[in-house]
Amino acid sequence: MPYQPPILVTKENFGDSDYDDLCEFIKEKVKHLDRRLQSFRTDKLPEMVRLYKGKPKNKEVEWPWPGAANLVIQLIGTFSDELLSRIVGGIYMYDPLWTVVLFGDTPDGEGDELKQITERFLMDEAYDPERLDLYRAEQGAFHSACKYGTGGIYTPWEYQKEVEYVYTGGGEDGASFPKGEEKEVVRRDCPHPELLPLNRFGFEPNVAKLANMKFFYIIDSMDYWDVKNLRGRSPYYKEEDINALLEFPDAIQETEMEREVNEQFQLSSSGTDTAAARWYIYNCFLKYEKGKKTYVLTARYHKKSDKVLWVAYNNYPKNLHPVEDVKLAYDDESYLGTGYVDMLHAYQKELSNNSNWRTNNRNYNMMGVWRISPESKLSSVLDFYPGVAVPAKKDELELLKPGADTGYSNEPDMFIMSAAKERAGVDPAIGGTGGGIVNPKRGIYSAAGTSMVLAQQNNRNNLRMGDMRLAHVRLGIKLLDMYANFGIGDRVKKYQEDAVKLKKALDSYRDGTLGLQLRPTSASLNKELDRQNNILLTDRLDRFYQVQAQMIEAMMNPQIPQDLKEYYAQALVASRLLMQDLLRNFNKDNTSALLPQIKQLTQGAGGAGNGAVQQGGGFAQVPQVPRGAVSGGGVPTLSQNPI
């Protein structure tokens, strides 16, 4: 199914008065949220950026003297980058990016193959820079969450075409010119994840969960040519509205957040020419109740002209919104999370003050104050520096020590750093260290020892990782929903013989006939341990197959008593159920593909019979044999113990 553009909401299909009420709802909501978030955007966010970057509040300080120590210890930036490295490494160092869990199977037993091709497709799309380029977008959102407590990714489905001018001949020599012809190519037909800046994001601060908000918006910043070509983006924009917008730009100067970046890199301001003009179009997402129905809509609104440009019905599957957020330290009372800027601001300030106080004290006592006789000419001709030779008489020049050197001790700083590590929760884990060490001098871990260190779940590192992995899975589910409903175009061809399976997997997921669900890839076990587990499982399965085959073979013997056959039938079912639990404990989801079906095997073991043992959803038929039909004066036994 190809991408479906949104359907326009009009007075004809929504009602005259209802449409007017809807537009008024959009206008009032935008104005209300803008008022609530004004201080957050203009004051709070720029200050948070400054604290993360470790920039002093004043470029130069004048107290206790001009040019005094002005260092900011970058505690917030250090811990933010440390946590980000663990998050990104914990997600992108393991394949696949998402683990697909299979519930049930297809009638032809292809579920495991469909699961694997789905994992491969999602990972291919995520790493492709022309498609999702997901590493860049997620890293930005995760970093925003680490620093400020909240991050966001905007993932609209984009369908873009470009004109490629193809060379057709000419230009081989100076007598002719190169010739070509236009060829229109589809450059993008997929989701386009991008970082959602907090200063362009409008939300209800008192609603903790984005999915529960009735209204939120994203501000699109456009230049003159973007506005002029709005109809190229969507035919719902009207020419008269575009012409009215071009008359009066919203701004020709930088915003507070832009000013922070410009000052850091010494970039000039926007200026006053046409290229510097900016227009802000509000991309609104809303739930609107009309009678007993709730409509999920999207709208475009221009605040300066107070004009709702158009409204459309949500065109995404399951009414999902193409926005995914991520939090650090979830707060049930507020939408905004608590980032390291808020957690560590006081620690960074105290540590920086201690450092600057010591530096100023050391500089003051190193130089001191020189007292020169008022009758001497030295005060007008002499500069002091280490090792200077002074032509002075006795008592003409005297060094005073007005202050006392406080000395140097790093104990207060170490205490502050320790408290900051405890608050941040990103100091290295110590539990389990040393367990499983093969060579203590070199610090080499065995597979089991590494697993113990990585798998410990008792610190805040794991809590933060859980927050980010949850957002990563939610984003993956949205992407899979989009691909399953809007299709993947010609990209299916590159999978060659697996193309049919990929299409079947996406269609089955869309129709709900195949239970595929995404899970985060486990980062607690290393690859070496996985390989060892698979080898052990292979040996155990071989033993299981042999024992089951021996019991089936014994059941086919007409000389075995009926009671023993019933026991074997029950043992077959019990051992299979136990093996299913064992395989699931080792993350093997599709157990039906690894374990033979007992029902079919036992039915053909000895012909028709009256005895039956319930097995899952069916029955294992046990052949009936007359009692006592055993020759040789004994009961046949298996060559090996089946238990």
Secondary structure, DSSP 8 states (H G I E B T S, - for coil): -------B--HHHH-HHHHHHHHHHHHHHHHHHHHHHHHIIIIIHHHHHHHHHT--SSSS--SSSTT-------HHHHHHHHHHHHHHHHHHTSSSSEEEEEES--TTS-HHHHHHHHHHHHHHHHH-TTTT-HHHHHHHHHHHHHHHSEEEEE--EEEEEEEEEEEEE--SSTTS--EEEEEEEEEEEEE--EE--GGGEE--TT-S-GGG-SEEEEEEEE-HHHHHTHHHH-TTS-HHHHHHHHHS-SBSS--HHHHHHHHHHT-----SSGGG-BEEEEEEEEEEEETTEEEEEEEEEETTTTEEEEEEE--SGGG--SEEEEESS--TT-SS---HHHHHHHHHHHHHHHHHHHHHHHHHHHH-EEEE-TT-SHHHH----TT------TTTEEEE--S-------HHHHHHHHHHHHHHT-S---TTTTTTEEETTTTEE-HHHHHHHHH---SHHHHHHHHHHHHHHHHHHHHHHHHHHH--GGGGGGGGGGHHHHHHHHHHHHHTSSEEEEEE---SS-HHHHHHHHHHHHHHHHHHHHHHHHHHHHHT-TTS-HHHHHHHHHHHHHHHHHHHHHHHHTT---HHHHS--HHHHHHTTSS--SEEEEETTEEEEE----TT---TTS----SS---
